[in-house]
Amino acid sequence: MDANPAVNESVLHAEVLVLGGGPGGYTAAFRAADLGKQVVLIERYPVLGGVCLNVGCIPSKALLHTAQVIHEADEFEQHGVSFGKPALDIDKIRAWKQSVSAGLNDGLARLVKQRKITLVQGTGSFISSNTVEVQTETGVTTVSFDQAVIAAGSHPTKIPVFPNDDPRLWDSTDALELKEIPQKLLIVGGGIIGLEMATVYHALGSEISVVELMDQIIPGCDNDLVTPLYRRIKKQYKNIWLETRVTSIEADNKGLKVTFDRAEAADGTSDKGKGAPESELFDAVLVAVGRRPNGKLIGAELAGVNVDELGFIAVDKQQRTNVPHIFAIGDIVGNPMLAHKATHEGKVAAEVAAGLKAGFDALTIPSVAYTDPEVTWMGLTENQAKQQGIDYDKAAFPWAASGRSLSIGRKEGLTKILCEKETGRILGAGMVGPNAGELIAEAVLALEMGADAEDIGLTIHPHPTLSETFGFAAEMITGSITDLYIKK
């Protein structure tokens, strides 16, 4: 990552300083520069893009595409096309994954130069309410600022009692390095990150076991959306232990010895964790139990910024912290920790810093699990609607009735829509199936625009596509569907 000549100075000044070069940070820097501000962007790593581009979203999707090709080639044998057992060159797969990130890194570096942003590579920390000190390879650079945007992100959660120094105990960054393909891999945590990595390593040949403390995979998502995924991976993986906790991990010459304890449900009973052994040996263990914000790692308290005990920084709708000229965005301001949330917050912060009237008022933030099948949802979940006592109409269109789904050999999918009973206005939606993540944007737009089921049903969707399942689900709400027979 090439820096501008000005970074060799020991003292700099910024109208807008951005601390962190991930998706939220570089978006804030770019938007502020476009609005005429003189911007200094501080990034600790040699390349921009943060976790998402370098050790998260982008490399994982490259590997997930590899997994998809392997799975599809295997499954199409029953449809008359046989490719034989794939020959895997892990070095080439790793190099291709890295090339995807590198191409985007280069693009961001060009955008920095085009916008005449001063880039400082190093670890930044506040030393006052208007000054950041950056530890660089060549010494210390001090940056004073009129306004600042904190975009310092998060890091994987580590369990202190686990042997975290053992190279066989992984976090998500370790898993994406693809150094080896373990014969037996345990995934601790049945959330999105853990299941995405399970998808990759299963395709590459690992025997997968998943352990999850809650009573379903992807907690927080409606059970009917995760059930098709659960049924599919239940057949593929060696074990899926629900309502089960890991009590200890011990390093052994032959592997990592993991001890399990079946958690009990609220009523004191549980069946789902009964299959878990007292202990088992694994070649590697991936701990994917969430991420922690970096709020306590940047000296924010020296700037007067309030940071809670977990490391989160509270902000208002303009992304302002309790210090009016300091903004915060992304993972560090709260869940969901998603890149697409951070980028929108980054634009808001930059626009407010430039004097525009802006605020973060998104009605929903979509979530996607890039598993096989993909699971995605937005707006109100059915669980939330029940908890809040909201009257709603629900429709769930089965992909088994979709010509497009059948033509790709996958019929397990589902498109679900929730609408307000009185008005028909869309409240939430979810999909599970191949490429479901590409479909959810229409539902997000419908919610943001205040559309009702009739609006969606009257929108002509191309046929045959998976996208029309959203229209069919809306027609189920209005009672106008012809692709299914629903007895009145």
C-alpha positions as CSV (number, residue, x, y, z in Angstrom):
1,M,0.0,0.0,0.0
2,D,1.7,3.2,-1.2
3,A,1.4,6.1,1.1
4,N,1.6,9.8,0.1
5,P,4.9,11.6,0.8
6,A,3.3,13.7,3.5
7,V,3.2,10.7,5.9
8,N,7.0,11.0,6.4
9,E,6.4,14.1,8.5
10,S,6.2,13.6,12.3
11,V,3.2,15.9,12.6
12,L,0.1,16.1,10.5
13,H,-3.2,17.8,10.6
14,A,-6.6,16.6,9.3
15,E,-9.9,18.3,8.9
16,V,-11.3,14.8,9.2
17,L,-9.3,11.9,10.6
18,V,-10.5,8.4,10.1
19,L,-9.1,5.7,12.4
20,G,-9.4,2.3,10.6
21,G,-9.3,1.4,6.9
22,G,-12.0,-1.3,6.8
23,P,-15.2,-0.9,4.7
24,G,-16.7,1.6,7.1
25,G,-13.5,3.5,7.5
26,Y,-12.5,3.9,3.9
27,T,-16.1,4.7,2.9
28,A,-16.1,7.5,5.5
29,A,-12.7,8.8,4.2
30,F,-13.7,8.7,0.6
31,R,-17.1,10.4,1.2
32,A,-15.5,13.1,3.3
33,A,-12.8,13.8,0.7
34,D,-15.5,13.9,-2.0
35,L,-17.3,16.6,0.1
36,G,-14.1,18.7,0.1
37,K,-12.6,17.8,3.4
38,Q,-8.8,17.3,3.9
39,V,-8.7,13.7,5.1
40,V,-6.0,11.6,6.9
41,L,-6.8,7.8,7.0
42,I,-4.9,5.7,9.5
43,E,-4.7,1.9,8.9
44,R,-2.6,-0.5,11.0
45,Y,-2.1,-3.1,8.2
46,P,-0.2,-2.7,5.0
47,V,-3.4,-2.9,2.9
48,L,-6.8,-1.3,3.2
49,G,-10.0,-3.3,3.5
50,G,-9.9,-4.4,7.2
51,V,-11.2,-7.7,8.4
52,C,-13.9,-7.9,5.7
53,L,-11.6,-7.7,2.6
54,N,-8.6,-9.4,4.0
55,V,-9.6,-12.0,6.6
56,G,-13.3,-12.1,6.4
57,C,-16.1,-11.5,3.9
58,I,-14.1,-11.6,0.6
59,P,-11.7,-14.4,1.1
60,S,-14.3,-16.6,2.8
61,K,-16.6,-16.1,-0.2
62,A,-13.8,-17.1,-2.6
63,L,-13.4,-20.3,-0.7
64,L,-17.1,-20.8,-0.4
65,H,-17.4,-20.6,-4.2
66,T,-14.7,-23.3,-4.4
67,A,-16.8,-25.4,-2.1
68,Q,-19.9,-24.8,-4.1
69,V,-18.2,-26.0,-7.3
70,I,-17.0,-29.1,-5.6
71,H,-20.4,-29.9,-4.2
72,E,-22.2,-29.3,-7.4
73,A,-19.8,-31.4,-9.4
74,D,-20.4,-34.3,-6.9
75,E,-24.1,-33.9,-6.9
76,F,-24.6,-33.7,-10.6
77,E,-23.4,-37.3,-11.0
78,Q,-27.0,-38.4,-10.2
79,H,-28.2,-36.2,-13.1
80,G,-25.9,-37.9,-15.6
81,V,-22.8,-35.8,-15.5
82,S,-19.7,-37.3,-13.7
83,F,-16.5,-35.4,-13.2
84,G,-14.7,-37.9,-11.0
85,K,-13.0,-37.1,-7.7
86,P,-11.6,-33.6,-7.6
87,A,-7.8,-33.2,-7.4
88,L,-7.2,-30.4,-4.9
89,D,-4.1,-28.2,-5.1
90,I,-4.3,-26.3,-1.8
91,D,-1.5,-23.9,-2.7
92,K,-3.3,-22.8,-5.8
93,I,-6.6,-22.5,-4.0
94,R,-4.9,-20.3,-1.4
95,A,-3.2,-18.2,-4.0
96,W,-6.4,-17.6,-5.9
97,K,-8.2,-16.6,-2.7
98,Q,-5.4,-14.2,-1.9
99,S,-5.4,-12.8,-5.4
100,V,-9.1,-11.8,-5.0
101,S,-8.3,-9.7,-2.0
102,A,-5.2,-8.3,-3.5
103,G,-7.1,-7.0,-6.5
104,L,-9.5,-5.2,-4.3
105,N,-6.6,-3.9,-2.1
106,D,-5.0,-2.3,-5.2
107,G,-8.3,-0.7,-6.2
108,L,-8.7,0.9,-2.8
109,A,-5.1,2.2,-2.9
110,R,-5.8,3.9,-6.3
111,L,-9.0,5.5,-4.9
112,V,-7.0,6.9,-2.0
113,K,-4.5,8.6,-4.4
114,Q,-7.3,9.8,-6.7
115,R,-9.0,11.5,-3.7
116,K,-5.7,12.9,-2.4
117,I,-6.2,11.3,1.0
118,T,-3.1,11.2,3.2
119,L,-2.6,7.6,4.3
120,V,-0.7,6.7,7.4
121,Q,0.2,3.0,8.1
122,G,0.5,2.2,11.7
123,T,-1.4,1.7,15.0
124,G,-3.3,4.7,16.1
125,S,-4.3,5.7,19.6
126,F,-5.9,8.9,21.0
127,I,-3.8,11.0,23.3
128,S,-6.3,13.8,23.6
129,S,-9.6,14.9,22.2
130,N,-8.0,16.4,19.1
131,T,-4.9,14.3,18.7
132,V,-4.0,10.7,17.7
133,E,-0.5,9.2,17.9
134,V,0.4,6.6,15.3
135,Q,3.1,4.0,15.9
136,T,4.6,3.4,12.4
137,E,7.6,1.4,11.2
138,T,9.7,4.6,11.0
139,G,8.6,6.1,14.3
140,V,5.8,8.1,15.7
141,T,3.5,10.3,13.7
142,T,1.2,12.7,15.5
143,V,-2.1,13.7,13.8
144,S,-4.2,16.5,15.1
145,F,-7.7,16.8,13.8
146,D,-10.8,19.0,13.7
147,Q,-13.1,16.0,13.5
148,A,-12.5,12.2,13.7
149,V,-14.3,9.0,12.7
150,I,-13.5,5.9,14.8
151,A,-13.7,2.8,12.6
152,A,-11.5,0.5,14.6
153,G,-13.6,-2.7,14.1
154,S,-13.5,-5.8,16.2
155,H,-11.5,-9.0,16.8
156,P,-12.5,-12.7,17.3
157,T,-13.5,-13.7,20.7
158,K,-11.1,-16.0,22.5
159,I,-12.0,-18.2,25.4
160,P,-9.2,-17.6,28.0
161,V,-9.2,-21.1,29.4
162,F,-8.6,-22.7,26.0
163,P,-5.0,-23.3,24.8
164,N,-5.0,-20.3,22.5
165,D,-1.2,-20.5,21.8
166,D,-1.7,-24.0,20.2
167,P,-1.6,-23.6,16.4
168,R,-4.3,-26.3,16.1
169,L,-6.8,-24.0,17.9
170,W,-8.1,-21.6,15.3
171,D,-10.1,-18.5,15.0
172,S,-11.7,-17.4,11.7
173,T,-8.5,-15.7,10.5
174,D,-6.5,-18.9,11.0
175,A,-9.2,-20.9,9.2
176,L,-9.0,-18.6,6.2
177,E,-5.2,-19.0,5.9
178,L,-5.9,-22.5,4.6
179,K,-2.5,-23.9,5.9
180,E,-3.8,-27.4,6.1
181,I,-6.9,-29.6,5.8
182,P,-7.4,-31.4,9.1
183,Q,-8.8,-34.9,9.0
184,K,-11.1,-34.1,12.0
185,L,-12.3,-30.5,12.5
186,L,-14.5,-29.3,15.3
187,I,-16.4,-26.1,14.9
188,V,-17.3,-24.5,18.2
189,G,-20.2,-22.2,17.5
190,G,-23.1,-22.9,15.0
191,G,-23.5,-19.4,13.9
192,I,-22.8,-17.9,10.5
193,I,-19.0,-17.7,10.6
194,G,-18.7,-21.3,12.0
195,L,-21.1,-22.8,9.5
196,E,-19.5,-21.0,6.5
197,M,-16.1,-22.4,7.5
198,A,-17.7,-25.8,8.0
199,T,-19.0,-25.6,4.4
200,V,-15.5,-24.9,3.1
201,Y,-13.6,-27.5,5.0
202,H,-16.2,-30.2,4.4
203,A,-15.8,-29.6,0.6
204,L,-12.0,-29.8,1.0
205,G,-12.2,-33.2,2.7
206,S,-12.4,-32.6,6.5
207,E,-14.7,-34.6,8.7
208,I,-16.8,-31.9,10.4
209,S,-18.4,-31.8,13.8
210,V,-20.3,-28.7,15.0
211,V,-21.1,-27.9,18.6
212,E,-23.6,-25.2,19.5
213,L,-24.8,-24.0,22.9
214,M,-28.3,-23.0,21.7
215,D,-31.1,-25.2,20.6
216,Q,-30.7,-24.5,16.8
217,I,-28.0,-23.4,14.4
218,I,-27.8,-19.7,13.5
219,P,-29.5,-18.5,16.7
220,G,-31.6,-15.4,16.1
221,C,-32.9,-16.7,12.7
222,D,-36.4,-18.3,12.5
223,N,-36.2,-22.0,12.8
224,D,-38.2,-22.7,9.6
225,L,-35.5,-20.9,7.6
226,V,-32.6,-22.8,9.1
227,T,-34.3,-26.2,9.0
228,P,-33.5,-26.9,5.3
229,L,-29.8,-26.1,6.0
230,Y,-29.8,-28.2,9.2
231,R,-31.3,-31.2,7.4
232,R,-28.7,-31.0,4.6
233,I,-25.6,-30.6,6.7
234,K,-26.9,-33.2,9.2
235,K,-26.4,-35.7,6.4
236,Q,-23.0,-34.3,5.4
237,Y,-21.2,-33.7,8.7
238,K,-20.1,-36.3,11.2
239,N,-21.9,-34.6,14.1
240,I,-24.0,-31.6,15.0
241,W,-24.4,-31.3,18.7
242,L,-27.0,-28.7,19.9
243,E,-27.6,-27.5,23.4
244,T,-24.0,-28.6,24.2
245,R,-21.1,-26.7,25.6
246,V,-17.4,-27.2,25.4
247,T,-16.0,-27.3,29.0
248,S,-12.4,-27.7,28.2
249,I,-9.8,-28.1,25.4
250,E,-6.5,-29.8,26.2
251,A,-3.5,-30.0,24.0
252,D,-2.3,-33.5,23.3
253,N,0.5,-34.9,21.1
254,K,-2.2,-36.6,19.0
255,G,-4.5,-33.6,18.8
256,L,-6.8,-31.4,20.8
257,K,-8.9,-33.2,23.4
258,V,-12.3,-31.6,23.8
259,T,-14.6,-32.2,26.7
260,F,-18.3,-31.6,26.3
261,D,-21.2,-31.0,28.6
262,R,-24.8,-31.2,27.5
263,A,-26.7,-28.0,28.4
264,E,-30.1,-28.2,29.9
265,A,-33.2,-26.4,28.5
266,A,-35.1,-24.0,30.7
267,D,-37.4,-26.8,31.8
268,G,-34.4,-28.9,32.9
269,T,-34.6,-31.3,29.9
270,S,-32.9,-31.6,26.6
271,D,-32.5,-34.3,24.0
272,K,-30.5,-32.6,21.3
273,G,-27.1,-32.8,23.1
274,K,-27.4,-36.5,24.1
275,G,-25.2,-37.6,21.2
276,A,-22.2,-35.6,22.4
277,P,-19.4,-37.8,23.9
278,E,-17.8,-36.9,27.2
279,S,-14.6,-36.1,25.2
280,E,-13.2,-36.5,21.8
281,L,-9.8,-35.9,20.0
282,F,-9.7,-33.5,17.0
283,D,-6.9,-32.5,14.7
284,A,-8.0,-28.9,14.8
285,V,-10.7,-26.8,16.5
286,L,-12.2,-23.6,15.1
287,V,-13.6,-21.3,17.8
288,A,-16.3,-19.2,16.2
289,V,-18.3,-17.8,19.1
290,G,-18.5,-14.2,18.0
291,R,-16.3,-11.0,17.9
292,R,-15.5,-8.3,20.4
293,P,-15.2,-4.5,19.6
294,N,-11.9,-2.8,19.8
295,G,-13.1,0.2,21.8
296,K,-10.7,-0.4,24.7
297,L,-7.7,-0.7,22.4
298,I,-7.5,2.8,20.9
299,G,-7.1,5.1,23.9
300,A,-10.6,6.5,23.4
301,E,-10.9,7.5,27.1
302,L,-8.1,10.0,26.6
303,A,-10.3,11.7,24.1
304,G,-13.2,11.7,26.5
305,V,-15.1,9.1,24.5
306,N,-17.2,6.8,26.6
307,V,-16.5,3.1,26.1
308,D,-18.6,0.5,27.8
309,E,-17.3,-2.6,29.6
310,L,-17.5,-4.7,26.4
311,G,-15.7,-2.2,24.3
312,F,-18.6,-0.7,22.5
313,I,-19.0,3.1,21.9
314,A,-22.5,4.5,22.0
315,V,-23.5,6.9,19.2
316,D,-26.6,8.9,18.1
317,K,-28.3,8.7,14.7
318,Q,-25.6,11.0,13.3
319,Q,-22.9,8.6,14.5
320,R,-21.7,11.1,17.1
321,T,-20.1,9.9,20.3
322,N,-20.5,11.8,23.6
323,V,-17.7,14.0,22.2
324,P,-19.5,16.0,19.5
325,H,-16.6,16.3,17.0
326,I,-15.8,12.5,17.3
327,F,-17.9,10.0,15.4
328,A,-17.9,6.2,15.5
329,I,-19.1,3.6,13.1
330,G,-19.1,-0.1,12.3
331,D,-18.5,-3.0,14.6
332,I,-17.4,-0.8,17.4
333,V,-20.8,0.9,17.8
334,G,-22.8,-2.3,18.2
335,N,-24.4,-5.3,16.5
336,P,-25.0,-6.5,13.9
337,M,-21.3,-6.5,13.0
338,L,-21.7,-6.4,9.3
339,A,-19.7,-4.6,6.6
340,H,-22.8,-3.2,4.8
341,K,-24.0,-1.6,8.0
342,A,-20.6,0.0,8.5
343,T,-20.4,1.5,5.1
344,H,-23.8,3.3,5.5
345,E,-22.7,4.5,8.9
346,G,-19.5,5.7,7.4
347,K,-21.3,7.9,4.8
348,V,-23.5,9.4,7.5
349,A,-20.6,10.3,9.7
350,A,-18.7,11.9,6.8
351,E,-21.7,13.8,5.6
352,V,-22.5,15.2,9.1
353,A,-18.8,16.1,9.5
354,A,-19.0,18.0,6.2
355,G,-22.0,19.9,7.5
356,L,-24.8,18.0,5.7
357,K,-28.0,17.0,7.3
358,A,-27.8,13.2,7.5
359,G,-28.7,10.4,9.8
360,F,-28.6,6.6,10.0
361,D,-32.3,5.6,9.9
362,A,-32.3,2.3,8.1
363,L,-35.5,0.3,8.8
364,T,-33.6,-3.0,8.5
365,I,-30.2,-4.5,8.0
366,P,-30.2,-7.8,6.1
367,S,-28.2,-10.8,7.3
368,V,-26.8,-13.6,5.1
369,A,-25.3,-16.9,5.9
370,Y,-23.3,-18.0,2.8
371,T,-23.7,-21.6,3.6
372,D,-25.1,-24.3,1.3
373,P,-28.0,-23.6,1.1
374,E,-27.7,-19.9,1.9
375,V,-29.9,-18.4,4.6
376,T,-30.9,-14.8,4.6
377,W,-33.5,-12.6,6.4
378,M,-34.4,-9.0,7.0
379,G,-36.9,-6.9,9.0
380,L,-39.0,-8.5,11.7
381,T,-38.5,-12.2,12.3
382,E,-41.5,-14.4,13.2
383,N,-40.0,-15.0,16.6
384,Q,-39.9,-11.2,17.2
385,A,-43.4,-10.7,15.9
386,K,-44.7,-13.3,18.4
387,Q,-42.7,-11.8,21.3
388,Q,-44.0,-8.3,20.5
389,G,-47.6,-9.4,20.1
390,I,-47.8,-8.1,16.5
391,D,-50.7,-9.4,14.3
392,Y,-49.2,-10.6,11.1
393,D,-50.0,-12.7,8.0
394,K,-47.4,-15.2,7.0
395,A,-46.7,-17.0,3.7
396,A,-44.0,-19.5,2.9
397,F,-43.5,-20.4,-0.7
398,P,-41.7,-23.8,-1.2
399,W,-39.0,-23.8,-3.8
400,A,-40.2,-27.3,-4.6
401,A,-42.8,-25.5,-6.7
402,S,-40.2,-23.3,-8.4
403,G,-39.2,-24.4,-11.9
404,R,-35.9,-22.6,-11.6
405,S,-35.1,-24.3,-8.3
406,L,-36.0,-27.7,-9.7
407,S,-33.9,-27.1,-12.9
408,I,-30.7,-26.7,-10.7
409,G,-31.5,-29.8,-8.8
410,R,-32.3,-28.1,-5.5
411,K,-35.8,-28.1,-4.1
412,E,-35.3,-27.7,-0.4
413,G,-35.5,-23.9,-0.4
414,L,-38.2,-21.6,1.0
415,T,-39.2,-18.0,0.6
416,K,-41.1,-16.5,3.6
417,I,-42.8,-13.2,4.0
418,L,-44.5,-11.5,7.0
419,C,-47.0,-8.7,6.5
420,E,-49.0,-6.6,8.9
421,K,-52.4,-8.1,9.1
422,E,-54.4,-4.9,8.9
423,T,-52.5,-3.1,6.1
424,G,-50.6,-5.9,4.3
425,R,-47.4,-3.8,4.6
426,I,-44.3,-6.0,4.6
427,L,-42.7,-6.4,8.0
428,G,-40.1,-9.0,7.3
429,A,-38.9,-11.7,4.9
430,G,-36.4,-14.6,4.7
431,M,-35.1,-17.0,2.2
432,V,-33.2,-20.3,2.3
433,G,-31.8,-21.9,-0.8
434,P,-29.0,-21.6,-3.4
435,N,-28.1,-17.9,-4.0
436,A,-30.7,-16.7,-1.5
437,G,-28.4,-13.9,-0.5
438,E,-28.8,-12.4,-3.9
439,L,-32.6,-12.2,-3.5
440,I,-33.0,-10.4,-0.1
441,A,-32.3,-6.9,-1.5
442,E,-35.7,-6.7,-3.1
443,A,-37.3,-7.5,0.2
444,V,-35.2,-4.8,1.9
445,L,-36.2,-2.2,-0.7
446,A,-39.9,-3.2,-0.3
447,L,-39.7,-2.7,3.4
448,E,-37.9,0.6,3.1
449,M,-40.4,1.9,0.6
450,G,-43.4,0.8,2.6
451,A,-44.6,-1.7,0.1
452,D,-47.5,-4.1,0.9
453,A,-48.1,-7.6,-0.4
454,E,-50.2,-6.4,-3.3
455,D,-47.4,-4.1,-4.5
456,I,-45.0,-7.1,-4.5
457,G,-47.5,-9.5,-6.1
458,L,-48.3,-7.0,-8.9
459,T,-44.6,-6.5,-9.7
460,I,-43.7,-8.7,-12.7
461,H,-40.8,-11.0,-11.8
462,P,-38.9,-12.7,-14.6
463,H,-39.7,-16.4,-15.2
464,P,-38.2,-18.8,-14.5
465,T,-36.1,-17.3,-11.7
466,L,-35.6,-17.8,-8.0
467,S,-36.5,-14.1,-7.6
468,E,-40.2,-14.8,-8.5
469,T,-40.6,-16.9,-5.3
470,F,-40.8,-13.6,-3.5
471,G,-43.6,-12.5,-5.7
472,F,-45.3,-15.9,-5.2
473,A,-45.0,-15.5,-1.4
474,A,-46.7,-12.1,-1.6
475,E,-49.5,-13.6,-3.8
476,M,-50.1,-16.2,-1.1
477,I,-50.8,-13.3,1.3
478,T,-53.2,-11.6,-1.1
479,G,-54.8,-14.9,-2.1
480,S,-54.1,-14.4,-5.8
481,I,-51.5,-17.2,-6.3
482,T,-52.0,-19.7,-9.1
483,D,-48.8,-21.6,-8.8
484,L,-50.0,-23.3,-5.7
485,Y,-53.5,-24.5,-4.7
486,I,-54.4,-23.2,-1.2
487,K,-57.6,-24.4,0.2
488,K,-59.7,-21.6,1.5
